[in-house]
Amino acid sequence: MNKILSFLMIVLFLSCSSKAQDAAKENKKYKIVKTNAQWKKELTSEQYYVLRNAGTERAFTSPINKNYKDGLFVCAACKTPLYESQFKFDSGTGWPSFDRAIDNNVELDVDYKIGYARTELKCNTCGGHLGHSFNDGPKKTTGKRHCINGVALEFIPNNKID
């Protein structure tokens, strides 16, 4: 009897959590809104998979991972400035990592896609999925690690910034 009751409590908890999360996400309005067809036309298949379907690129596949040139990292979908190169560091994880974002340009959300809560990072302009935030970053700075899919970013060198 206790096993059945425990099982029912878990099912009830999970069903309530996901519906509340979905309802909150549906209420969020972004400055740039496009149809799936428009996004598919503008983005590569890899960009669409990550930015619009919250996918994850394979570790160690992004050329941005080892890019330490001076410049700016912008959203590949809408070109919003997201990260400055001075806050990029080598986390050894295989994904570009930053200890902070440009103020107000990256949204923190919660996702439960793998069964527990994680802090999801999204572009605050178009809602594109960027990656996740973890508390194992550089202790001398923020202690945060923004683990970002390189395909979600484009790099603009300092000499090309308007």
C-alpha positions as CSV (number, residue, x, y, z in Angstrom):
1,M,0.0,0.0,0.0
2,N,2.8,2.4,0.9
3,K,4.5,1.8,-2.5
4,I,1.3,2.6,-4.4
5,L,0.8,5.8,-2.4
6,S,4.4,6.8,-3.0
7,F,4.0,6.2,-6.7
8,L,0.8,8.2,-6.9
9,M,2.4,11.1,-5.0
10,I,5.4,11.1,-7.4
11,V,3.1,11.1,-10.5
12,L,1.0,13.9,-9.1
13,F,4.1,16.0,-8.3
14,L,5.6,15.5,-11.8
15,S,2.3,16.3,-13.6
16,C,1.7,19.5,-11.6
17,S,5.3,20.7,-12.0
18,S,5.4,20.3,-15.8
19,K,2.0,22.0,-16.4
20,A,2.9,25.0,-14.3
21,Q,6.3,25.3,-16.1
22,D,4.6,25.1,-19.5
23,A,2.0,27.7,-18.6
24,A,4.7,30.2,-17.3
25,K,6.7,29.7,-20.5
26,E,3.6,30.4,-22.7
27,N,3.1,33.7,-21.0
28,K,6.6,35.0,-21.8
29,K,6.7,37.5,-24.7
30,Y,9.9,38.1,-26.6
31,K,10.8,41.1,-28.7
32,I,11.4,38.9,-31.7
33,V,8.8,36.3,-32.5
34,K,8.8,34.2,-35.6
35,T,7.1,31.0,-36.8
36,N,8.9,27.7,-36.8
37,A,8.9,27.9,-40.6
38,Q,10.6,31.3,-40.5
39,W,13.2,30.1,-38.0
40,K,13.9,27.0,-40.1
41,K,14.5,29.2,-43.2
42,E,16.9,31.5,-41.4
43,L,18.9,29.0,-39.2
44,T,21.1,26.1,-40.1
45,S,19.6,22.7,-39.1
46,E,22.1,22.6,-36.1
47,Q,21.2,26.1,-35.0
48,Y,17.5,25.3,-35.2
49,Y,17.9,22.1,-33.2
50,V,19.7,23.9,-30.4
51,L,18.1,27.4,-30.4
52,R,14.5,26.4,-31.1
53,N,14.3,22.8,-29.8
54,A,16.6,23.2,-26.8
55,G,19.0,20.6,-28.2
56,T,22.6,20.2,-27.3
57,E,25.6,20.1,-29.7
58,R,28.2,17.4,-29.1
59,A,31.1,18.4,-26.8
60,F,34.3,19.6,-28.4
61,T,32.7,20.2,-31.8
62,S,32.4,24.0,-31.8
63,P,35.2,26.2,-33.1
64,I,34.0,28.9,-30.7
65,N,35.0,26.7,-27.8
66,K,38.7,27.6,-28.2
67,N,38.2,31.1,-29.6
68,Y,39.8,33.5,-27.1
69,K,40.1,36.6,-29.4
70,D,38.8,39.9,-28.2
71,G,35.2,40.6,-29.2
72,L,31.6,39.9,-28.6
73,F,29.5,36.7,-28.8
74,V,26.0,37.4,-30.1
75,C,22.8,35.2,-30.5
76,A,23.0,33.3,-33.8
77,A,19.3,33.8,-34.3
78,C,18.7,37.5,-33.6
79,K,22.3,39.0,-33.1
80,T,21.6,40.2,-29.5
81,P,25.0,40.7,-27.7
82,L,25.1,38.0,-25.1
83,Y,28.7,37.5,-23.9
84,E,31.9,39.5,-23.9
85,S,35.2,37.7,-24.6
86,Q,36.8,38.9,-21.4
87,F,34.4,36.7,-19.4
88,K,35.1,33.5,-21.4
89,F,37.2,30.7,-19.9
90,D,38.3,27.2,-20.6
91,S,36.1,24.9,-18.4
92,G,37.4,21.7,-20.0
93,T,33.9,20.6,-20.7
94,G,34.0,20.9,-24.5
95,W,31.5,23.8,-24.7
96,P,32.2,27.5,-24.7
97,S,32.0,28.8,-21.1
98,F,31.5,32.2,-19.6
99,D,31.3,33.4,-16.0
100,R,28.7,36.0,-16.7
101,A,26.4,37.4,-19.5
102,I,25.8,40.9,-20.6
103,D,23.2,42.4,-18.2
104,N,19.6,41.8,-19.1
105,N,20.4,40.0,-22.4
106,V,20.3,36.4,-21.1
107,E,17.2,35.0,-19.4
108,L,17.4,32.4,-16.6
109,D,14.7,29.8,-16.8
110,V,14.2,26.3,-15.3
111,D,14.0,23.1,-17.3
112,Y,13.2,19.6,-16.1
113,K,14.0,17.8,-19.4
114,I,16.4,15.3,-17.7
115,G,14.2,14.7,-14.6
116,Y,15.5,17.4,-12.3
117,A,15.7,21.2,-12.2
118,R,18.5,22.9,-14.1
119,T,19.0,26.6,-14.9
120,E,18.4,27.0,-18.6
121,L,19.9,30.1,-20.3
122,K,18.0,31.7,-23.2
123,C,18.4,34.8,-25.3
124,N,16.1,37.4,-23.7
125,T,15.3,38.9,-27.2
126,C,14.2,35.8,-29.1
127,G,13.9,33.1,-26.5
128,G,16.6,30.9,-28.2
129,H,18.0,28.2,-26.0
130,L,21.7,28.8,-25.3
131,G,22.7,26.3,-22.7
132,H,22.7,25.9,-18.9
133,S,24.2,27.6,-15.9
134,F,26.2,25.8,-13.2
135,N,27.8,26.8,-9.9
136,D,31.2,25.4,-10.7
137,G,32.8,28.4,-12.5
138,P,35.8,30.4,-11.5
139,K,35.7,31.1,-7.7
140,K,37.8,34.3,-8.2
141,T,35.0,35.9,-10.2
142,T,31.3,34.9,-10.1
143,G,31.6,31.1,-9.4
144,K,29.2,30.6,-12.3
145,R,29.7,28.6,-15.5
146,H,27.4,29.5,-18.4
147,C,27.9,26.3,-20.5
148,I,26.8,27.5,-24.0
149,N,26.2,25.6,-27.2
150,G,28.7,27.2,-29.7
151,V,26.2,26.9,-32.5
152,A,23.9,29.3,-30.7
153,L,26.5,32.0,-30.9
154,E,28.3,34.1,-33.5
155,F,31.5,35.8,-32.8
156,I,32.2,39.4,-33.8
157,P,35.8,40.6,-33.4
158,N,36.3,44.0,-31.7
159,N,37.4,45.6,-35.0
160,K,34.1,44.6,-36.6
161,I,31.8,45.9,-33.8
162,D,29.8,49.0,-34.9
